[in-house]
Amino acid sequence: MPSGAPEILLIRHGETEWSRSARHTGRTDVSLTDAGRSQAERLAGRLADRSFARVLTSPLERARETCRLAGLDRDAEVRAEIVEWDYGDYEGRTTADIRRERPGWTVWSGGCPGGETADDVAARLEPLMAELRASDGDVALFAHGHVLRILAARWIELPASGGARLALGTAALSVLGYERETPVIRLWNDSDA
């Protein structure tokens, strides 16, 4: 990659009731809490000095509202492939609850009955990653914790399960880019909290 290659800013949505209580929130369309709206509003100041060739957002309200409150919704493209992981039968449940039935379970290795695996999520992200790599400018991407962790792991050529090692808080900002031709994570899980 030549110098001046685009950066991809990953922005996780603000806090929701379910994220606060550590419930797996995939396709359920929950809203931001007051704290989550405040987090999203603070993102506006952090992103104000940046210009973006493209802004992408998940179709779920929590990501779209974060994008709007951060001031970047005017030309935002809604992209279905960055919707959160489909947790199937585990939607709305906590890991502790699931482990009562399946000791040692993790979303990264244990699968979600009726939902997706980490590799399924990675497969739906691959075409988008090709678009991001070919971008003519910086891209802001508003989405969800697990899908962004998988995208980052795949960006640096780790398996999808590598996302397990990339904790990501609500309203956190991360930056993907390059060091020469090598895809790198330039910033991870940066928040003003």
C-alpha positions, -999 to +999 in steps of 0.1 A: +000+000+000+014+034-008+017+061+018-015+079+023-035+047+021-070+051+035-078+044+072-109+025+082-125+038+114-145+013+133-170+028+157-190+005+180-225+018+189-232+034+223-244+016+253-278-002+253-296-019+282-285-053+268-249-043+263-249-030+299-262-063+312-238-084+289-267-100+270-259-112+235-276-086+213-275-097+177-306-090+156-328-076+184-332-039+176-326-023+210-322+015+214-294+034+231-296+043+267-293+079+278-256+071+286-253+055+251-267+087+235-242+108+255-214+085+243-224+089+207-227+127+210-191+128+224-180+109+193-189+139+172-161+160+187-136+132+182-146+128+145-150+164+136-116+170+122-118+139+099-133+137+064-146+105+050-150+092+015-177+069+028-197+063+060-213+029+065-237+018+091-254-013+102-292-013+096-299-017+134-311+013+152-284+014+179-257+018+152-277+042+130-285+064+160-248+064+170-239+075+135-266+102+136-255+115+170-219+115+159-229+138+130-221+115+102-255+102+090-261+126+062-246+104+035-243+072+054-249+039+035-269+012+054-250-021+049-267-053+059-234-073+060-223-053+091-253-063+112-243-080+144-236-117+147-268-138+146-268-155+180-298-177+172-312-195+202-287-175+224-301-141+215-307-121+246-289-145+269-257-139+289-226-161+287-231-171+323-266-183+316-256-203+286-227-219+306-252-234+330-262-256+301-229-257+283-199-254+307-170-235+292-190-222+262-178-192+243-194-175+213-160-178+195-157-215+196-190-230+208-214-219+181-249-206+184-277-231+176-300-216+150-275-187+144-240-181+129-205-191+137-175-168+137-165-181+103-200-174+090-197-138+101-163-135+085-176-150+052-203-123+049-176-096+057-151-107+030-167-088+000-169-056+022-133-060+032-123-060-005-143-027-009-126-012+021-091-021+009-099-004-025-113+027-009-102+061-023-104+077+011-110+071+048-141+052+057-162+054+090-180+022+098-207+021+126-215-013+138-214-038+167-189-053+191-185-089+177-188-081+140-162-053+144-139-077+163-141-102+135-136-076+108-104-064+126-091-099+131-096-107+094-081-073+084-048-084+100-051-118+085-060-137+117-088-163+117-123-150+127-118-165+161-089-141+167-115-115+174-118-131+208-086-114+218-099-079+208-121-065+236-143-036+224-163-013+246-194+007+237-188+039+216-151+028+212-131+040+183-106+018+165-086+024+133-074-001+107-048+008+082-014-002+068+022-002+076+037-001+041+018-030+025+009-048+057-026-044+071-024-033+108-045-021+137-034+015+143-057+021+173-079-002+192-108+003+217-102+040+223-129+057+242-133+089+262-146+070+292 
